[in-house]
């Protein structure tokens, strides 16, 4: 049966979020090095560790896990949108979380400086916002598919933050017939309900639909659970076990043409 629709994940599938975060950490930790003489790589590792531990200690953690919001998004998100009451909690918590993550990271290196922690928290958010990277092939493949199949963007995250990411690359949204953000829907990938909702929005059957994403545990697991053909984007040659087995594995989005042709 011919493929009539392709669902794309956003972060690290179309947008190079990992690079944006990595570079934001590098630049921010260099600022700390200039002030304190600390090792920037050690500070980054400490902040990443402390941020994750702190993030998981909050009562909002089960909600953020369900929606699919990771600790490093919390280091720059404002959580100003979303109807659920947990988003209002996160909105209040975010400034405290950002500063405390950097304060604890500095403290792990023997540096006690609350003012510097606040400055670094602001600097990281600014650095991350200035880096809306897109993979080289993103626009080419979307342009080639546009008009040939329906296109849907299916992304986990806070509505305000995911919209901000899209606004940072304003031409991206125009390629999609539908955009679904987990924070607006109420559940995130891999929950089967959000994939069923995507099919309803597209008006296609599972066997007529592809899901393209970089995360086995969310994009691929969820797609397989409802019978959507799952395409794993593995640019970094990650090793997988056989717990979650995608229908296809690609290193570049241009390989989608071959898959669509094969299935048609």
C-alpha positions in Angstrom: 0.0 0.0 0.0 1.3 3.4 -0.9 2.7 5.8 1.7 0.3 8.8 2.0 1.8 10.6 5.0 5.1 11.1 6.9 5.2 12.1 10.6 8.4 13.8 11.7 9.9 14.2 15.1 11.4 17.7 15.7 14.4 17.6 18.1 17.5 15.9 16.7 15.5 14.7 13.7 14.9 18.0 11.9 16.4 20.5 14.4 19.9 19.7 15.7 19.0 20.3 19.3 21.9 18.3 20.8 24.4 20.6 19.1 22.5 23.7 20.3 22.6 22.5 23.9 26.2 21.3 23.7 27.5 24.7 22.3 25.4 26.6 24.9 27.1 24.6 27.7 30.6 25.2 26.2 30.1 29.0 25.9 28.5 29.3 29.3 31.2 27.3 31.0 33.9 29.4 29.3 32.3 32.4 31.0 32.7 30.7 34.3 36.3 29.7 33.5 37.1 33.4 32.9 35.8 34.4 36.3 36.9 31.5 38.5 39.6 29.6 36.5 37.5 26.4 36.7 37.8 23.6 34.2 34.8 24.2 31.8 34.4 20.5 30.8 34.3 19.5 34.5 31.7 22.3 35.2 29.5 21.2 32.3 29.6 17.6 33.5 28.7 18.7 37.0 25.8 21.0 35.9 24.4 18.2 33.7 24.5 15.8 36.6 23.1 18.2 39.2 20.4 19.5 36.8 19.1 16.0 36.1 19.1 15.0 39.8 17.3 18.2 40.8 14.8 17.8 37.9 13.9 14.3 39.0 13.4 15.4 42.6 10.5 17.8 41.8 6.9 16.7 42.1 6.4 17.8 38.5 8.8 15.1 37.3 6.2 12.4 36.5 4.3 15.0 34.4 7.4 16.2 32.5 8.4 12.6 31.8 4.9 11.9 30.5 4.9 14.9 28.2 8.5 14.4 27.2 10.4 17.4 28.6 14.0 16.8 29.4 16.1 18.4 32.1 18.2 20.5 29.8 15.1 22.0 28.2 14.2 23.1 31.7 17.4 25.1 31.8 16.0 27.6 29.2 12.2 27.0 29.0 9.7 29.5 30.4 6.7 27.1 30.4 4.4 30.0 29.8 1.9 28.0 27.8 -0.1 24.7 28.3 -3.4 24.3 30.0 -2.4 21.7 32.6 -1.8 23.1 36.1 1.6 21.4 36.1 2.8 24.0 33.6 1.9 26.8 36.0 4.0 25.0 38.6 6.9 24.6 36.1 6.6 28.3 35.2 7.2 29.2 38.8 9.8 26.6 39.4 11.9 27.2 36.2 13.9 30.3 37.4 14.7 28.6 40.7 15.7 25.3 38.9 18.0 27.1 36.5 19.9 29.0 39.1 20.1 26.1 41.5 21.4 23.7 38.8 24.3 26.1 38.1 24.9 26.8 41.8 25.2 23.1 42.6 27.4 22.5 39.6 29.8 25.3 40.8 29.7 23.9 44.3 30.7 20.5 43.1 33.9 22.1 41.9 34.4 23.9 45.2 33.0 27.2 44.1 30.4 28.9 46.2 29.0 31.9 44.3 25.2 32.5 44.1 25.6 35.6 42.0 27.7 33.8 39.4 25.2 30.9 39.3 22.4 33.4 38.5 24.5 35.0 35.8 25.4 31.6 34.2 21.8 30.5 34.3 20.8 33.5 32.3 23.8 33.1 30.0 22.9 29.5 29.2 19.4 30.4 28.3 20.6 33.2 26.0 23.2 31.0 24.4 20.7 28.2 23.7 18.2 30.6 22.2 20.8 32.0 19.8 21.5 28.6 18.2 18.5 27.2 16.3 20.4 24.7 14.2 18.8 22.7 11.4 20.3 19.6 9.8 21.7 20.2 6.3 19.2 18.0 4.6 16.1 19.1 6.5 14.7 21.6 4.1 15.7 19.7 1.0 13.8 16.6 2.1 10.7 18.5 3.3 10.6 20.4 0.0 10.8 17.2 -2.0 8.1 15.5 0.0 5.7 18.5 0.2 2.8 17.9 -2.1 3.7 14.2 -2.6 2.6 13.1 0.8 0.9 14.7 3.9 3.4 15.9 6.4 2.8 16.1 10.2 5.2 17.2 12.9 4.8 15.2 16.1 6.9 16.6 18.9 7.2 16.0 22.6 7.6 19.1 24.9 6.1 22.2 26.4 3.9 24.1 23.9 5.7 27.4 24.6 9.2 26.0 24.1 8.4 23.9 21.1 6.7 26.9 19.5 9.8 29.0 20.3 12.0 26.4 18.6 9.8 26.6 15.5 9.7 30.4 15.6 13.5 30.3 15.6 13.4 28.6 12.2 10.2 30.4 10.8 10.2 28.7 7.4 9.9 25.2 9.0 6.2 25.2 10.1 5.0 26.0 6.6 5.9 22.5 5.4 3.5 20.7 7.7 -0.2 20.0 7.2 -0.5 19.4 11.0 1.6 20.1 14.0 1.0 18.2 17.3 2.9 19.1 20.5 2.5 16.7 23.3 2.1 19.4 26.0 -1.0 20.6 24.1 -2.3 17.1 23.5 -1.9 16.0 27.1 0.3 12.9 26.6 3.7 12.4 24.9 5.4 9.8 22.8 5.5 6.8 23.1 1.9 6.8 24.4 -0.2 5.2 21.7 -3.0 7.8 22.1 -0.9 10.6 20.5 0.0 8.4 17.5 -3.7 7.5 17.1 -4.5 11.2 17.2 -1.9 11.9 14.5 -3.5 9.3 12.3 -6.9 10.9 12.9 -5.5 14.3 12.0 -3.9 12.9 8.8 -6.9 10.7 7.8 -4.6 7.8 7.0 -4.2 4.2 8.0 -1.1 3.0 10.0 0.2 1.1 7.0 0.0 4.3 4.9 2.0 6.3 7.3 5.7 6.6 8.3 7.1 7.9 11.6 10.6 9.3 11.4 12.5 10.0 14.6 15.8 9.7 16.4 14.6 8.2 19.7 13.9 4.5 19.9 12.1 4.8 23.3 9.6 7.4 22.1 9.3 7.8 18.3 9.9 4.2 17.4 8.3 2.4 20.3 5.2 4.5 20.0 4.9 4.1 16.2 5.3 0.4 16.4 2.6 0.1 19.1 -0.1 1.3 16.6 1.3 -0.3 13.4 2.9 2.8 11.9 6.0 2.0 9.9 8.9 3.2 12.1 12.0 4.8 10.6 14.9 5.4 13.1 17.2 8.2 12.2 20.6 7.1 13.5 23.1 9.7 12.3 25.6 9.0 15.1 25.8 5.2 14.5 24.4 4.4 17.9 24.3 0.7 18.9 20.9 -0.7 19.7 19.7 -3.9 21.3 16.8 -5.9 20.1 14.3 -4.6 22.7 13.0 -2.0 20.2 13.5 -2.9 16.5 12.6 -0.2 14.0 11.2 -1.2 10.6 14.0 0.9 8.9 17.2 2.6 10.0 18.7 5.5 8.2 21.6 7.8 8.6 20.3 10.7 6.4 16.7 11.9 5.8 17.3 11.6 2.0 17.0 7.8 2.4 13.3 8.3 3.0 12.7 8.4 -0.8 14.0 4.8 -1.1 11.7 3.6 1.7 8.6 5.3 0.3 9.3 3.9 -3.1 9.9 0.4 -1.7 6.7 0.5 0.3 4.7 1.7 -2.7 
